[in-house]
Amino acid sequence: MADIYPAWILHLRKKSLDIFNTHSVPRWLVFLADLAVVFTAFLIAYVLRFNFHIPADRMGIFAWQGLIATAVYGLFCIIFRSYSGLIRHTTLTDITLVFVVTTCSAAVLIFFSLIGNWLHWADLLAIPQSIILIHYVAVSLLLFFGRILVKLVFLFATGTSKNKKRVLIYGAGELGFVVKRVVLSDPRYGFHVSGFIDDDRNLQGKKINGINVYGPSVLTAEFIEKNKIESLIIAIKALTVDRKSSIIRSAIAVGLEVLDTPEVDKWLAGQLRMPQFKRVDLEDLLGREPIKLDINTIKKGLTDKTILITGAAGSIGSEIARQLTSFQCKSVILVDQAETPLFYLQNELREKFLDARFRIVPADVTNIARMEYIFTEYRPHIVFHAAAYKHVSLMEENPHEAVRVNVGGTSIVSELAIKYEVEKFVMISTDKSVNPSSVMGASKRLCEKVVQSRARQKGHSTQFIITRFGNVMGSNGSVIPIFAKQIENGGPVTVTHPEVYRYFMTIPEACQLVLEAGFMGQGGEIFVFDMGQQVKIADLAKAMIKLSGFIPDKDIQIVYTGLRPGEKLYEELLTDAELTIPTHHEKIKKAHVEAIDGTLVLERIDWLLNDLYSLCACEVVQVMKDLIPEYHTTNGKFKEAKSAPVK
Ligand SMILES: NC(=O)c1ccc[n+]([C@@H]2O[C@H](COP(=O)([O-])OP(=O)(O)OC[C@H]3O[C@@H](n4cnc5c(N)ncnc54)[C@H](O)[C@@H]3O)[C@@H](O)[C@H]2O)c1
């Protein structure tokens, strides 16, 4: 956009901007400059008082009295630190400080003057009161206008609002003003505040500091386009998660970039700076209330205990490990077969949690000898079993592996848990195990049946607990990192079906609930987590594109690839035969599970595992169907599967 100023003014502006960007005057220099102003003003006052002809005999006393006045002003400058603010950002508070300093100093000088007149030997103190008053007015005006002048030069140097990025600040309260000051103070970002938005009707329609305060209804495409607004900064202290997510939704719907103000305790050295504003992310958009935990029970359950986590290098396992760092566990044994992710986890834990007691143990949960070695070596008190193959489409192609790793691994680890007198075994299951339609979901239902059967076995004291939940945001291979990568590469974003819905929880949330459920259970329960509302994946893709500053189907295309075998439009959390019972935790329900013949289930599963590779894929699937009557495959190639001959 063309500027309205001639070239020499633009040059001057650029030079001053360079100076502002590279220099800020040291505070001691501001202090000395203020003292120079005080002395000069004293001279002016003397000259005015004597009608521009200071008598020769007063010249000597003038200099001494000038120094006394300067010393008194200097003292109050130090007391009130009136020189400490950045002059270019002078505020009402800084101006008030200047007046406090000048008023106090003038009052002290008048007091000195009265004493000087009273004690005849103290002539030096007896500054004529008319001079003190003229000096008071002159010094106040000089200090005030000096500061305003620097501020005006700064505003000139940082340019007009025309070529700046226009922002709205959501929140016209105290925080909103701090944010306004911060965004305007850094010329490198070139922001212009076009208005505040506030929910308080009493503020709407008013102007604060010359800036309009609007209601939330201005977040319309028309208003945003007309006023060329590009960003919205959220600046409200106590904002509910729901309200925040609704503001973000409205803002991204009209194409705004949304920035969030960090909480006050996260400001660097108590100061808010531009780089600390962060773009809102999907978690803010989906808006989840923080989980309340019964920390005391969890703490009691974990203190001085050895914890074994399988699948520890994965999304869920590694987050459980991170959360355990806030408890006083005796040690945490991290088991996974994936060596490189284990290595990264080790580095992360070493860097972040210096005094955490971790052991990294590469191992395959289906290798019984290796797992028995680990149980004998470490004698864990609590096991979190998260090792699994979880990708629906991959497992659909490889049913043998789904059974070997998921069912076989669970069978081995749960059996060892009983043998080595583990107190608690917590299995991580998934909503895909409910009325399964995929090999992966069915294999996890079989895992649950194994664990339920172990819980029913007599003669042991191990508590077996199952936790079941839906998709977690950002886990390995989940849609969010895939979409993020696709957007980074310029698209297209691939969604299987326009009507596909999924639950979304954050990884930390899910793992907090795993800990809570683990210590609420007495054994034999399946705990299901309240995942909130299902989210339409197509909407999620659009939101992610918008959050990245692009327009869906214009800048970045969304392509529908069709449902894959085994994939459902909606996920379920509970089977028809199960009812849920509330627990003391609002987000955790207990599934009322139907009775199973544990011995028979374990026998059949042992037979399947032993003879796994003598069966073809269809036969493996058919045995799973026999064991899980509610399993209905959507994969054409398994529909006609025949029962395998049970030996
Ligand atoms: N991610 C989700 O959205 C989600 C939601 C609900 C339930 N779950 C369940 O949580 C469990 C873990 O999921 P995740 O997202 O952490 O998956 P992930 O793939 O990130 O982690 C699984 C880990 O298990 C390890 N593993 C696999 N086979 C192993 C074996 N034989 N021996 C040792 N380690 C082995 C893998 O190396 C991997 O590190 C799965 O059972 C999954 O169904 C996941």
The ligand as an ORCA input file, in Angstrom:
! r2SCAN-3c Opt
* xyz 0 1
  N      -3.933    -44.005     20.541
  C      -5.219    -44.026     20.750
  O      -5.980    -43.193     20.241
  C      -5.790    -45.065     21.664
  C      -7.093    -44.904     22.155
  C      -7.622    -45.879     22.962
  C      -6.885    -46.986     23.280
  N      -5.623    -47.101     22.789
  C      -4.899    -48.342     23.092
  O      -3.719    -48.032     23.808
  C      -2.722    -48.987     23.454
  C      -1.460    -48.238     23.091
  O      -1.756    -47.359     22.037
  P      -0.742    -46.240     21.571
  O      -1.548    -45.186     20.921
  O       0.163    -45.895     22.665
  O       0.013    -47.031     20.434
  P       1.523    -46.902     19.990
  O       1.640    -47.614     18.715
  O       1.955    -45.511     20.084
  O       2.253    -47.730     21.141
  C       2.235    -49.106     21.239
  C       3.599    -49.529     21.676
  O       3.579    -50.926     21.871
  C       4.812    -51.430     21.412
  N       4.692    -52.841     21.074
  C       3.981    -53.405     20.085
  N       4.178    -54.711     20.085
  C       5.001    -55.003     21.094
  C       5.578    -56.189     21.586
  N       5.299    -57.352     21.033
  N       6.400    -56.124     22.622
  C       6.691    -54.939     23.209
  N       6.187    -53.782     22.776
  C       5.350    -53.821     21.728
  C       5.125    -50.608     20.194
  O       6.492    -50.644     19.893
  C       4.655    -49.248     20.616
  O       5.686    -48.491     21.175
  C      -3.280    -49.814     22.316
  O      -3.769    -51.002     22.829
  C      -4.433    -49.015     21.820
  O      -5.449    -49.804     21.265
  C      -5.056    -46.167     22.004
*
